[in-house]
Amino acid sequence: IGVAAMTEAMVMARSSGLDVAQVLDVIGSGAAGSWAIQNYAPRVLKGELGPGFYAKHMLKDLRIAGREAETSNTSLPVTGLVRELYTALCAGEGAELGNHALITLYDRLLEETTKGERRL
């Protein structure tokens, strides 16, 4: 969920014409700061999307969390949404990338949207 929030902050900053690194610096120094912003964001900004922790393993863990939530009759809607994002990322070529490579899915969705398509 933290990686997804970081990714959306980056996408929003970029689409607003803001300096993404500056936005992340501001966000990272306040209450919205996170491990993902401090550790993954610099790698994403450099285009370093190789795994430390694979996207496919993130998807596996999100599926486990979903099954456990069902077993305990617990609603985890945000976890479900993030699982859908990783499912889409891993359905493409992202399974072997790092879990911080979620930005590639957003880029792909943006490209499809500008072509008049939309899938997720």
C-alpha positions as CSV (number, residue, x, y, z in Angstrom):
1,I,0.0,0.0,0.0
2,G,2.9,2.3,0.8
3,V,4.5,1.7,-2.6
4,A,1.2,2.4,-4.3
5,A,0.8,5.6,-2.4
6,M,4.4,6.6,-3.3
7,T,3.7,5.8,-7.0
8,E,0.5,7.8,-7.1
9,A,2.3,10.8,-5.5
10,M,5.0,10.6,-8.2
11,V,2.4,10.2,-11.0
12,M,0.4,13.2,-9.7
13,A,3.4,15.4,-9.3
14,R,4.6,14.5,-12.8
15,S,1.2,15.1,-14.4
16,S,0.9,18.4,-12.6
17,G,4.2,19.6,-14.0
18,L,6.0,19.6,-10.7
19,D,9.5,18.5,-9.9
20,V,8.9,15.0,-8.7
21,A,12.1,14.8,-6.6
22,Q,11.1,18.0,-4.8
23,V,7.6,16.8,-4.2
24,L,8.9,13.6,-2.7
25,D,11.4,15.5,-0.6
26,V,8.6,17.6,0.9
27,I,6.2,14.6,1.3
28,G,9.0,12.5,2.8
29,S,9.9,15.1,5.4
30,G,6.3,15.2,6.8
31,A,3.6,12.9,8.2
32,A,3.3,11.2,4.8
33,G,6.9,10.1,4.8
34,S,7.5,6.4,4.6
35,W,10.1,3.8,4.0
36,A,9.0,3.5,0.4
37,I,9.5,7.2,-0.2
38,Q,12.9,7.2,1.4
39,N,14.2,4.0,-0.2
40,Y,12.3,3.2,-3.3
41,A,11.6,6.7,-4.7
42,P,15.2,7.5,-5.4
43,R,15.6,4.2,-7.3
44,V,12.4,4.9,-9.3
45,L,13.6,8.4,-10.2
46,K,16.9,6.9,-11.5
47,G,15.0,4.3,-13.5
48,E,16.4,1.5,-11.3
49,L,13.5,-0.9,-11.2
50,G,15.4,-4.2,-10.6
51,P,14.3,-6.3,-7.8
52,G,15.3,-6.2,-4.2
53,F,11.9,-7.7,-3.6
54,Y,10.2,-9.0,-6.7
55,A,6.8,-7.7,-7.8
56,K,5.6,-11.3,-8.2
57,H,6.5,-11.9,-4.5
58,M,4.5,-8.8,-3.5
59,L,1.5,-10.2,-5.5
60,K,1.9,-13.5,-3.7
61,D,1.9,-11.8,-0.3
62,L,-1.1,-9.7,-1.2
63,R,-3.0,-12.8,-2.3
64,I,-2.1,-14.4,1.1
65,A,-3.4,-11.4,2.9
66,G,-6.6,-11.5,0.9
67,R,-7.2,-15.2,1.7
68,E,-6.5,-14.6,5.4
69,A,-8.9,-11.6,5.4
70,E,-11.6,-13.8,3.8
71,T,-11.0,-16.5,6.4
72,S,-11.4,-14.1,9.3
73,N,-14.3,-12.3,7.5
74,T,-12.3,-9.1,7.5
75,S,-12.8,-6.4,4.8
76,L,-9.5,-5.0,3.4
77,P,-10.6,-3.0,0.4
78,V,-7.4,-1.1,-0.1
79,T,-5.4,-4.3,0.0
80,G,-7.7,-5.7,-2.6
81,L,-7.2,-2.6,-4.9
82,V,-3.4,-2.8,-4.5
83,R,-3.6,-6.6,-5.3
84,E,-5.4,-5.7,-8.5
85,L,-2.6,-3.3,-9.4
86,Y,0.1,-5.9,-8.8
87,T,-1.9,-8.5,-10.7
88,A,-2.0,-6.1,-13.7
89,L,1.8,-5.3,-13.3
90,C,2.7,-9.0,-13.1
91,A,0.4,-9.9,-16.1
92,G,2.7,-7.8,-18.2
93,E,6.5,-7.9,-18.0
94,G,6.6,-6.5,-14.4
95,A,6.7,-9.8,-12.5
96,E,10.5,-9.9,-12.6
97,L,10.9,-6.3,-11.6
98,G,11.1,-4.9,-8.1
99,N,7.9,-4.2,-6.2
100,H,8.6,-0.5,-6.6
101,A,8.2,-0.8,-10.4
102,L,4.5,-0.2,-10.1
103,I,5.2,3.1,-11.9
104,T,5.5,1.1,-15.1
105,L,1.9,0.0,-14.8
106,Y,0.8,3.6,-14.3
107,D,2.8,4.6,-17.4
108,R,1.2,1.9,-19.4
109,L,-2.3,2.9,-18.2
110,L,-1.5,6.5,-19.1
111,E,-0.4,5.4,-22.6
112,E,-3.5,3.3,-23.1
113,T,-5.7,6.1,-21.9
114,T,-4.2,8.6,-24.3
115,K,-4.8,6.1,-27.1
116,G,-8.5,5.8,-26.1
117,E,-8.1,2.4,-24.3
118,R,-8.3,1.7,-20.6
119,R,-7.6,-1.6,-19.0
120,L,-7.0,-2.7,-15.4
